[in-house]
Amino acid sequence: MAEPAFLTRQLTRWCLIFAAVPLFLGCASVPDTPIPIEPVPDESALTDWLRSIEQITIETTNRIFESQNPREMYDLKRDAMAWTVEAAENPAINYWLAFIDFNLAQFEAEMGSQEQAATLIEASIRTLEQSGIADAEAFALLAILYREKVHFAPQDTFNLMSRLNSTISKGVELDEWNLRIHLALAIRAVRPVPGFGTGDNVRDVIDGAVATSLNATNDSSYDSSVWGSYPPTWGRARILALQASFLKSEGRTEDASEVLRRGLNEFPGHFKLLEQL
């Protein structure tokens, strides 16, 4: 039997639909055909979406980089927005909406509009900051987004780097073995902002991130009230791409090629690994 809160949300949707009928009837022009009404998804559909959205987002991102056309990703974003009405009781929805915008922004930054990329990064940050999620997963993605925003808002570098460092520290305190936290640490080390160095040994940070990615589990300390049974798992492919980038910067091209060979065998077609070829 459906939960009372779920029934209440369903009733609210239908009340809104019927309340809008007089507005349409009062318009000067009324459509000749009925206005399509999207079916209301049930809770099992939401569970299926939460189970699959991470992998779908990653696969879609790889395809749009290959095709150089973001339309499929914008379609995914539009469909995902339909779940926002459920976000109050399922905050993970907002995380995945932010994750979609983050991936879209990376495409726009490299192959599309810089202005649109900046807009998407800002939207992703706003979605996460307002989500109410305060765990290592949210802090890790936020830290990565703050670093991305530096490129688009250099005048805010001091504030953004302060927020980045503070957010990473919070994430480490909550879960020092979190894979996305180690990704954020690796990004900060490999892509330092002039004047905002941390003194980290880049090689140690990269090696630590790679080691963490090999031993990452999904049940270490995530909040089941936020993630249910489907916490984030992404990040290892991006860490391997950063490792390859670092090895190349040291002139170790053969080692970098081997990292990429193994990485692409594990994550075929991943756009971050392909960028390093």
C-alpha positions as CSV (number, residue, x, y, z in Angstrom):
1,M,0.0,0.0,0.0
2,A,1.3,3.5,-0.9
3,E,2.6,5.6,1.9
4,P,0.4,8.6,3.1
5,A,3.0,11.1,2.1
6,F,3.2,9.6,-1.4
7,L,-0.6,9.7,-1.8
8,T,-0.6,13.3,-0.7
9,R,1.9,14.3,-3.4
10,Q,-0.2,12.4,-6.0
11,L,-3.3,14.2,-4.9
12,T,-1.5,17.6,-5.0
13,R,-0.4,17.0,-8.6
14,W,-3.9,16.2,-9.7
15,C,-5.4,19.2,-7.8
16,L,-2.9,21.4,-9.7
17,I,-3.9,19.9,-13.0
18,F,-7.6,20.4,-12.4
19,A,-7.1,23.9,-11.0
20,A,-5.4,24.9,-14.3
21,V,-8.4,23.8,-16.4
22,P,-10.4,27.1,-16.0
23,L,-7.3,29.1,-17.0
24,F,-7.1,27.2,-20.3
25,L,-10.8,27.6,-20.9
26,G,-10.6,31.3,-20.3
27,C,-7.8,31.8,-22.9
28,A,-8.6,33.4,-26.2
29,S,-7.2,30.4,-28.1
30,V,-7.8,26.9,-26.8
31,P,-5.8,24.0,-28.3
32,D,-7.8,21.7,-30.6
33,T,-6.1,18.6,-29.1
34,P,-6.0,17.7,-25.5
35,I,-3.0,18.9,-23.5
36,P,-0.9,15.8,-22.8
37,I,-0.5,15.0,-19.2
38,E,2.6,13.1,-18.2
39,P,1.9,9.9,-16.2
40,V,2.8,10.3,-12.5
41,P,5.8,8.0,-11.7
42,D,5.4,5.6,-8.8
43,E,8.0,5.0,-6.2
44,S,9.3,1.9,-7.9
45,A,10.1,4.0,-10.9
46,L,12.0,6.4,-8.7
47,T,14.0,3.5,-7.2
48,D,14.9,2.3,-10.7
49,W,16.0,5.8,-11.6
50,L,18.2,6.2,-8.5
51,R,19.7,2.8,-9.2
52,S,20.7,3.6,-12.8
53,I,21.1,7.4,-13.1
54,E,24.9,7.4,-12.3
55,Q,25.8,4.9,-15.0
56,I,23.4,6.4,-17.5
57,T,24.9,9.8,-16.9
58,I,28.5,8.5,-17.4
59,E,27.6,6.6,-20.5
60,T,25.7,9.6,-22.0
61,T,28.6,11.9,-21.2
62,N,31.0,9.6,-23.1
63,R,28.6,9.5,-26.1
64,I,28.2,13.2,-26.4
65,F,31.9,13.7,-26.3
66,E,32.3,11.2,-29.1
67,S,29.4,12.6,-31.2
68,Q,30.3,16.3,-30.2
69,N,26.6,16.8,-29.8
70,P,25.1,17.4,-26.3
71,R,21.5,17.0,-27.2
72,E,21.2,13.5,-25.6
73,M,22.5,14.9,-22.3
74,Y,20.1,17.8,-22.3
75,D,17.3,15.3,-22.9
76,L,18.6,13.4,-19.8
77,K,18.6,16.6,-17.8
78,R,15.1,17.5,-18.8
79,D,13.8,14.0,-17.9
80,A,15.7,14.2,-14.5
81,M,14.0,17.5,-13.7
82,A,10.7,15.7,-13.5
83,W,11.9,14.1,-10.2
84,T,12.5,17.4,-8.4
85,V,9.0,17.2,-6.8
86,E,10.3,14.2,-4.9
87,A,13.6,15.8,-3.8
88,A,12.4,16.9,-0.3
89,E,12.1,13.2,0.7
90,N,14.8,11.9,-1.6
91,P,17.7,14.4,-1.4
92,A,19.9,12.2,-3.6
93,I,17.9,13.4,-6.5
94,N,19.5,16.8,-6.2
95,Y,22.9,15.3,-6.1
96,W,22.4,13.5,-9.4
97,L,20.9,16.6,-11.0
98,A,24.0,18.5,-9.9
99,F,26.1,15.6,-11.3
100,I,24.3,15.8,-14.7
101,D,25.0,19.6,-14.9
102,F,28.6,19.1,-13.9
103,N,29.1,16.6,-16.8
104,L,27.2,18.9,-19.2
105,A,29.4,21.8,-18.1
106,Q,32.5,19.9,-19.0
107,F,31.2,19.2,-22.5
108,E,30.2,22.9,-23.0
109,A,33.6,24.1,-21.7
110,E,35.5,21.9,-24.2
111,M,33.2,21.8,-27.2
112,G,30.4,24.3,-26.8
113,S,29.7,27.6,-25.0
114,Q,31.9,28.9,-22.2
115,E,29.0,31.0,-21.0
116,Q,26.7,28.0,-20.9
117,A,29.4,26.0,-19.0
118,A,29.6,28.7,-16.4
119,T,25.9,28.7,-16.0
120,L,25.8,25.0,-15.6
121,I,28.6,25.0,-13.0
122,E,26.7,27.7,-11.0
123,A,23.5,25.7,-11.3
124,S,25.2,22.6,-10.0
125,I,26.7,24.4,-7.1
126,R,23.4,26.0,-6.2
127,T,21.6,22.7,-6.4
128,L,24.1,20.9,-4.1
129,E,24.3,23.8,-1.6
130,Q,20.5,23.9,-1.3
131,S,20.1,20.1,-1.2
132,G,20.6,19.8,2.6
133,I,23.1,16.9,2.0
134,A,26.1,17.3,4.4
135,D,28.1,14.2,3.8
136,A,31.4,13.4,2.2
137,E,29.8,12.7,-1.2
138,A,28.2,16.2,-1.4
139,F,31.4,17.9,-0.1
140,A,33.6,16.1,-2.6
141,L,31.5,17.1,-5.6
142,L,31.1,20.7,-4.2
143,A,34.9,21.0,-3.9
144,I,35.4,19.8,-7.5
145,L,32.8,22.3,-8.6
146,Y,34.4,25.2,-6.8
147,R,37.7,24.4,-8.6
148,E,35.9,24.3,-11.9
149,K,34.3,27.7,-11.2
150,V,37.7,29.4,-10.7
151,H,38.1,29.1,-14.5
152,F,34.9,31.0,-15.1
153,A,35.1,33.5,-12.2
154,P,38.8,34.3,-11.6
155,Q,37.8,37.5,-9.7
156,D,36.3,35.1,-7.1
157,T,39.4,32.9,-6.8
158,F,40.2,33.7,-3.2
159,N,36.6,33.0,-2.0
160,L,36.3,29.8,-4.2
161,M,39.6,28.4,-3.1
162,S,38.8,29.0,0.6
163,R,35.5,27.2,0.1
164,L,37.2,24.4,-1.8
165,N,39.7,23.8,1.0
166,S,37.1,24.1,3.8
167,T,34.8,21.7,2.0
168,I,37.5,19.1,1.4
169,S,38.5,19.3,5.0
170,K,34.9,18.6,6.1
171,G,34.7,15.7,3.7
172,V,38.0,14.2,4.9
173,E,36.8,14.5,8.5
174,L,33.6,12.6,7.7
175,D,35.2,9.9,5.5
176,E,38.9,9.9,4.8
177,W,38.6,6.9,2.5
178,N,35.9,8.3,0.3
179,L,36.9,7.9,-3.4
180,R,35.4,11.2,-4.5
181,I,37.2,13.0,-1.7
182,H,40.4,11.6,-3.0
183,L,39.5,12.7,-6.5
184,A,38.9,16.2,-5.2
185,L,42.3,16.1,-3.5
186,A,44.0,14.9,-6.7
187,I,42.4,17.6,-8.8
188,R,43.6,20.2,-6.3
189,A,47.1,18.8,-6.4
190,V,47.4,18.2,-10.2
191,R,45.6,21.5,-11.2
192,P,46.9,24.0,-8.6
193,V,45.8,27.6,-8.7
194,P,48.8,30.0,-8.7
195,G,49.2,31.5,-5.2
196,F,46.9,28.9,-3.6
197,G,49.3,26.0,-3.2
198,T,48.7,23.5,-0.3
199,G,52.2,22.1,-0.1
200,D,50.9,18.7,-0.9
201,N,53.3,16.2,-2.6
202,V,51.5,15.6,-5.9
203,R,52.9,12.1,-6.4
204,D,51.7,11.1,-2.9
205,V,48.3,12.5,-3.4
206,I,47.9,10.7,-6.8
207,D,49.2,7.4,-5.4
208,G,46.8,7.7,-2.5
209,A,43.9,8.4,-4.8
210,V,44.7,5.4,-7.0
211,A,45.1,3.1,-4.0
212,T,41.8,4.3,-2.6
213,S,40.1,3.7,-5.9
214,L,41.3,0.1,-5.9
215,N,40.0,-0.5,-2.4
216,A,36.8,1.6,-2.6
217,T,33.7,0.1,-1.2
218,N,30.1,1.5,-1.3
219,D,29.3,0.7,2.3
220,S,32.0,2.5,4.3
221,S,30.2,5.4,5.9
222,Y,27.5,6.7,3.5
223,D,24.2,7.9,4.9
224,S,21.5,5.4,3.9
225,S,18.8,8.0,4.7
226,V,20.2,10.0,1.7
227,W,21.4,7.3,-0.7
228,G,19.3,4.3,0.1
229,S,21.1,1.4,-1.5
230,Y,22.7,3.4,-4.3
231,P,25.5,5.7,-3.2
232,P,27.9,7.3,-5.8
233,T,30.6,5.0,-7.1
234,W,32.1,7.2,-9.9
235,G,35.6,8.7,-9.8
236,R,38.2,6.0,-10.5
237,A,38.4,6.7,-14.3
238,R,39.0,10.4,-13.6
239,I,41.7,9.6,-11.1
240,L,43.5,7.4,-13.6
241,A,43.3,10.3,-16.2
242,L,44.8,12.6,-13.6
243,Q,47.5,10.0,-12.9
244,A,48.3,9.8,-16.6
245,S,48.4,13.6,-16.9
246,F,50.8,13.8,-13.9
247,L,53.1,11.0,-15.4
248,K,53.3,12.9,-18.7
249,S,54.2,16.1,-16.9
250,E,57.2,14.2,-15.4
251,G,58.2,12.9,-18.8
252,R,57.1,9.3,-18.0
253,T,55.2,8.9,-21.2
254,E,55.4,5.1,-21.3
255,D,54.1,4.8,-17.8
256,A,51.3,7.2,-18.7
257,S,50.4,5.1,-21.8
258,E,50.2,2.0,-19.7
259,V,47.9,3.7,-17.2
260,L,45.6,4.8,-20.1
261,R,45.7,1.3,-21.7
262,R,44.6,-0.3,-18.4
263,G,42.1,2.5,-17.7
264,L,40.4,2.3,-21.1
265,N,40.3,-1.5,-20.7
266,E,38.4,-1.0,-17.4
267,F,36.4,2.0,-18.6
268,P,36.0,1.8,-22.4
269,G,35.3,5.1,-24.1
270,H,35.6,7.3,-20.9
271,F,36.1,10.8,-22.2
272,K,38.6,11.8,-19.5
273,L,40.9,8.9,-20.4
274,L,40.6,9.6,-24.1
275,E,41.5,13.2,-23.5
276,Q,45.0,12.1,-22.3
277,L,45.8,10.0,-25.4
